[in-house]
Amino acid sequence: GENILRSYGVTILVTIAGTVIGLFLPGTYAYALSRKTYAFKKFFTTVITIPMLFSGGMVANYLIVTKVLMLKDSIWALILPLCLNTFNVIVLRTFFKTTIPDSVVESAKIDGASEWRLSFKIVIPMAMPGLATIGLFLTLGYWNDWFNAMLYIDYQNLVPLQHMLMKIEKNMEFIRQNAMLSGEVMSALPQESVRMAMVVLSTLPIACTYPFFQKYFISGLTIGGVKE
């Protein structure tokens, strides 16, 4: 029980922090790429496209995270590998291009607005459907992530919920297959009830938060559609 609650806390922390960072980094990157006046637009578009086409592989990723960044058994090992995604940058760049007119940006600059004020006062409110859509993708990705925990986390107190539930399931499966137990004891071990409890534990929070994203999510998916 205590381990489950601790893993719940780790997953909630990773999901919230990862979603915030995952919106800030691609959002600022995509906004810069969407502006016609940005001098290095082609260069940074190429930089963000390369990882989508070519991957260093699992071994290279593991060495970078553990040996170069020194994130082994760190909460950042669960956050940083997923926070910047080429797909999210491209989607937000297209969203900024189609949703935020250049005239609005230019008029705000004429009125003396700085880039940061322009971003937080004008761009973010206008781009809320796109940001909410990417935020939902990030939330689901962080909440369901167990692979990074398997690779980088050995410290018990940093194990997230999904990886904890997988370990419980594997331990029960190992006991059922290898322990020399009588049929009565084996039948007493919970099987389907444990699986159902895991499903509820892992999906209930996301099911409760989805309605808050739904309005923005639908409007974000329909951006670019023809309006009558």
C-alpha positions in Angstrom: 0.0 0.0 0.0 2.7 2.5 0.9 4.7 1.7 -2.2 1.6 2.1 -4.4 0.9 5.5 -2.8 4.5 6.6 -3.3 4.6 5.5 -6.9 1.3 7.4 -7.4 3.0 10.5 -6.1 6.0 10.0 -8.4 3.7 9.5 -11.4 1.7 12.6 -10.6 4.8 14.7 -10.1 6.4 13.5 -13.4 3.2 14.0 -15.3 2.6 17.6 -14.1 6.2 18.7 -14.4 6.7 16.9 -17.7 3.6 18.3 -19.3 4.5 21.9 -18.2 8.1 21.5 -19.5 6.8 19.7 -22.6 4.5 22.6 -23.4 7.0 25.3 -22.7 9.9 23.9 -24.8 8.0 22.9 -28.0 5.8 26.0 -27.6 8.6 28.5 -27.6 10.5 26.5 -30.3 7.4 26.3 -32.6 6.5 29.9 -32.1 9.9 31.1 -33.2 9.7 28.8 -36.3 6.2 30.1 -37.2 7.4 33.7 -37.5 8.4 34.8 -41.0 10.9 37.3 -39.7 13.0 34.8 -37.8 16.4 34.6 -39.5 17.4 31.0 -38.5 14.0 29.4 -39.2 15.3 27.0 -41.9 18.3 25.9 -39.8 16.3 25.1 -36.6 13.6 23.4 -38.7 16.3 21.1 -40.0 17.7 20.5 -36.5 14.3 19.5 -35.1 13.5 17.3 -38.2 16.6 15.2 -38.1 15.7 13.2 -34.9 12.3 12.4 -36.4 14.1 10.7 -39.4 17.2 9.3 -37.7 17.5 7.8 -34.3 20.7 7.0 -32.3 19.1 3.8 -31.0 18.4 2.6 -27.5 22.1 2.0 -26.5 23.1 5.6 -27.5 20.1 7.0 -25.6 21.0 5.0 -22.5 24.6 6.1 -22.6 23.7 9.8 -23.1 21.2 9.7 -20.2 23.3 7.8 -17.8 26.9 8.6 -18.6 26.7 12.1 -20.1 23.7 13.7 -18.4 24.2 11.6 -15.2 20.5 11.1 -14.7 20.6 7.5 -13.5 18.1 7.1 -10.6 17.0 10.7 -11.0 13.4 12.0 -11.4 14.7 13.9 -14.5 15.3 10.6 -16.2 11.5 10.2 -16.3 10.9 13.8 -17.5 13.5 15.0 -20.0 13.6 12.1 -22.5 9.9 12.8 -23.4 9.6 16.5 -23.1 10.7 17.6 -26.6 9.1 15.8 -29.5 9.4 16.7 -33.2 5.8 15.9 -33.8 4.6 18.3 -31.1 6.8 21.1 -32.5 5.5 20.6 -36.1 1.9 20.5 -34.9 2.3 23.7 -32.8 4.2 25.5 -35.6 1.4 24.8 -38.0 -1.1 25.9 -35.4 0.6 29.2 -34.8 0.9 29.9 -38.5 -2.8 29.3 -39.2 -4.3 30.7 -36.0 -2.2 33.8 -35.1 -2.2 36.5 -37.9 1.0 38.4 -38.5 -1.0 41.6 -38.2 -1.8 40.9 -34.6 1.8 40.3 -33.7 3.0 43.4 -35.6 0.4 45.7 -34.0 1.4 44.5 -30.6 5.0 45.2 -31.3 4.1 48.7 -32.5 2.4 49.2 -29.2 5.6 48.4 -27.5 5.0 44.8 -26.3 8.1 42.7 -25.6 8.4 39.2 -27.0 7.6 37.7 -23.6 4.6 39.9 -23.0 3.4 39.2 -26.6 3.7 35.4 -25.9 1.8 35.3 -22.6 -0.8 38.0 -23.3 -1.7 37.3 -26.9 -0.2 34.1 -28.4 -0.9 31.7 -25.5 -4.6 32.7 -25.1 -5.2 32.5 -28.9 -3.3 29.2 -29.1 -5.0 27.5 -26.2 -6.8 24.8 -28.2 -3.5 23.7 -29.8 -1.6 23.8 -26.5 -4.4 21.8 -24.7 -4.3 19.2 -27.4 -0.5 18.7 -27.1 -0.9 18.9 -23.3 -3.3 16.0 -23.4 -0.9 13.9 -25.5 1.9 14.7 -23.1 -0.2 13.9 -20.1 -1.1 10.5 -21.5 2.5 9.8 -22.5 3.9 10.6 -19.1 1.2 8.9 -17.2 1.5 5.6 -19.2 5.3 5.7 -19.4 7.0 2.7 -17.8 9.9 2.1 -20.3 12.2 4.9 -19.0 11.6 3.8 -15.5 12.7 0.3 -16.4 15.9 1.6 -18.0 17.0 4.3 -15.6 15.4 3.8 -12.2 16.6 1.2 -9.7 15.9 3.3 -6.6 12.6 2.0 -5.1 11.3 5.4 -4.0 11.4 6.8 -7.6 9.5 3.9 -9.3 6.4 5.3 -11.0 2.9 3.8 -10.9 2.9 1.9 -14.3 6.3 0.3 -13.6 5.2 -0.6 -10.1 2.0 -2.3 -11.4 4.0 -4.2 -14.0 6.4 -5.5 -11.3 3.5 -6.6 -9.2 1.9 -8.5 -12.1 5.2 -10.1 -13.0 5.9 -11.2 -9.5 2.4 -12.8 -9.2 2.9 -14.5 -12.6 6.3 -15.8 -11.4 4.7 -17.2 -8.2 1.9 -18.9 -10.1 4.3 -20.5 -12.6 7.2 -21.6 -10.4 6.2 -21.8 -6.7 5.5 -25.4 -5.4 2.1 -24.6 -4.0 -0.9 -26.7 -3.6 -3.9 -26.2 -5.9 -5.9 -24.6 -3.0 -3.2 -22.0 -2.3 -2.8 -21.3 -6.0 -6.6 -20.8 -6.4 -6.6 -18.4 -3.5 -4.1 -16.1 -5.2 -6.0 -13.1 -6.7 -5.7 -13.1 -10.5 -8.4 -11.3 -12.4 -9.3 -9.1 -9.4 -5.7 -7.8 -9.3 -5.7 -7.1 -13.0 -9.0 -5.1 -12.7 -7.7 -3.2 -9.7 -4.6 -2.2 -11.7 -6.7 -1.1 -14.6 -8.8 1.1 -12.3 -5.7 2.5 -10.6 -3.9 3.4 -13.8 -6.9 4.8 -15.8 -9.2 6.5 -13.3 -7.2 9.7 -12.9 -6.8 10.2 -16.7 -10.5 9.4 -17.2 -11.3 12.1 -14.6 -9.1 14.8 -16.2 -10.1 14.2 -19.9 -13.4 16.1 -19.7 -11.4 19.3 -18.8 -9.4 18.9 -22.0 -12.3 17.8 -24.2 -13.4 21.2 -25.4 -9.9 22.4 -26.3 -9.0 19.0 -27.7 -12.0 18.9 -30.2 -11.4 22.5 -31.3 -7.7 21.8 -31.7 -8.4 18.8 -34.0 -10.7 20.8 -36.2 -8.3 23.6 -36.8 -7.9 24.1 -40.5 -11.3 22.7 -41.3 -13.5 24.6 -43.8 -16.1 26.7 -42.0 -19.5 27.3 -43.6 
